[in-house]
Amino acid sequence: MLDGAARKLIQPALDRTGTWLAGRGVRADHITVFACLLGLAAAALIAIGYMILALVLIIISRIGDGLDGSVARASRKTDFGGYLDITLDFVFYGAIPLGFVIHDPAANGLAGAALIFSFYVNGASFLAYAIVAEKRGLSTEARGVKSIYFTTGLAEASETFFVFGLFCLWPAGFAPVAWVFAAICLYTALSRIMQARAVFADEASQA
């Protein structure tokens, strides 16, 4: 929901930095992998209780997640780069809740499992929509130039980043916040399914 507004604020700076890095031979794939490794390191820090340091790494990781696309556009976009980006994004999204579950299984286990489940469902609805949209030749730049079709929704990257930050700043509130955000993610998935039913209605009627 907030990704469009956030992109307008930070995209110019990312593009300038991406152009500078591309001019010095930095590859987008390297930034994608580095951003994911920082996210995994943040999850490990969460598991052992270093929440603020983990938050710093999460912030840097998400800057890298935006920067890789700018570097790709300033150099050369590849299908593999787009594939790697979305795959490692989901690695990151699963790792952070897992870190909190490992940190306190008794308090966070059930809520963490529910949150990861909601990410799974939401991600599946997102990727399945993108596959069918590609099959039908649909395109959108609502979230900037992307390698796959990006549908909008109530729970997007900006909201997830905010929730992860809240987790780190308020670890004791992980469970209630996770339950609420899991419900939001499932609502987003349901709304995307309804959108797909409307957009792909002609094919659905033949099934």
Rosetta blueprint (number, residue, H / E / L):
1 M L
2 L L
3 D H
4 G H
5 A H
6 A H
7 R H
8 K H
9 L H
10 I H
11 Q H
12 P H
13 A H
14 L H
15 D H
16 R H
17 T H
18 G H
19 T H
20 W H
21 L H
22 A H
23 G H
24 R L
25 G L
26 V L
27 R L
28 A H
29 D H
30 H H
31 I H
32 T H
33 V H
34 F H
35 A H
36 C H
37 L H
38 L H
39 G H
40 L H
41 A H
42 A H
43 A H
44 A H
45 L H
46 I H
47 A H
48 I L
49 G L
50 Y L
51 M H
52 I H
53 L H
54 A H
55 L H
56 V H
57 L H
58 I H
59 I H
60 I H
61 S H
62 R H
63 I H
64 G H
65 D H
66 G H
67 L H
68 D H
69 G H
70 S H
71 V H
72 A H
73 R H
74 A H
75 S L
76 R L
77 K L
78 T L
79 D H
80 F H
81 G H
82 G H
83 Y H
84 L H
85 D H
86 I H
87 T H
88 L H
89 D H
90 F H
91 V H
92 F H
93 Y H
94 G H
95 A H
96 I H
97 P H
98 L H
99 G H
100 F H
101 V H
102 I H
103 H H
104 D L
105 P H
106 A H
107 A H
108 N H
109 G H
110 L H
111 A H
112 G H
113 A H
114 A H
115 L H
116 I H
117 F H
118 S H
119 F H
120 Y H
121 V H
122 N H
123 G H
124 A H
125 S H
126 F H
127 L H
128 A H
129 Y H
130 A H
131 I H
132 V H
133 A H
134 E H
135 K H
136 R L
137 G L
138 L L
139 S L
140 T L
141 E L
142 A L
143 R L
144 G L
145 V L
146 K L
147 S L
148 I L
149 Y L
150 F L
151 T L
152 T L
153 G L
154 L L
155 A L
156 E L
157 A H
158 S H
159 E H
160 T H
161 F H
162 F H
163 V H
164 F H
165 G H
166 L H
167 F H
168 C H
169 L H
170 W L
171 P H
172 A H
173 G H
174 F H
175 A H
176 P H
177 V H
178 A H
179 W H
180 V H
181 F H
182 A H
183 A H
184 I H
185 C H
186 L H
187 Y H
188 T H
189 A H
190 L H
191 S H
192 R H
193 I H
194 M H
195 Q H
196 A H
197 R H
198 A H
199 V H
200 F L
201 A H
202 D H
203 E H
204 A H
205 S L
206 Q L
207 A L
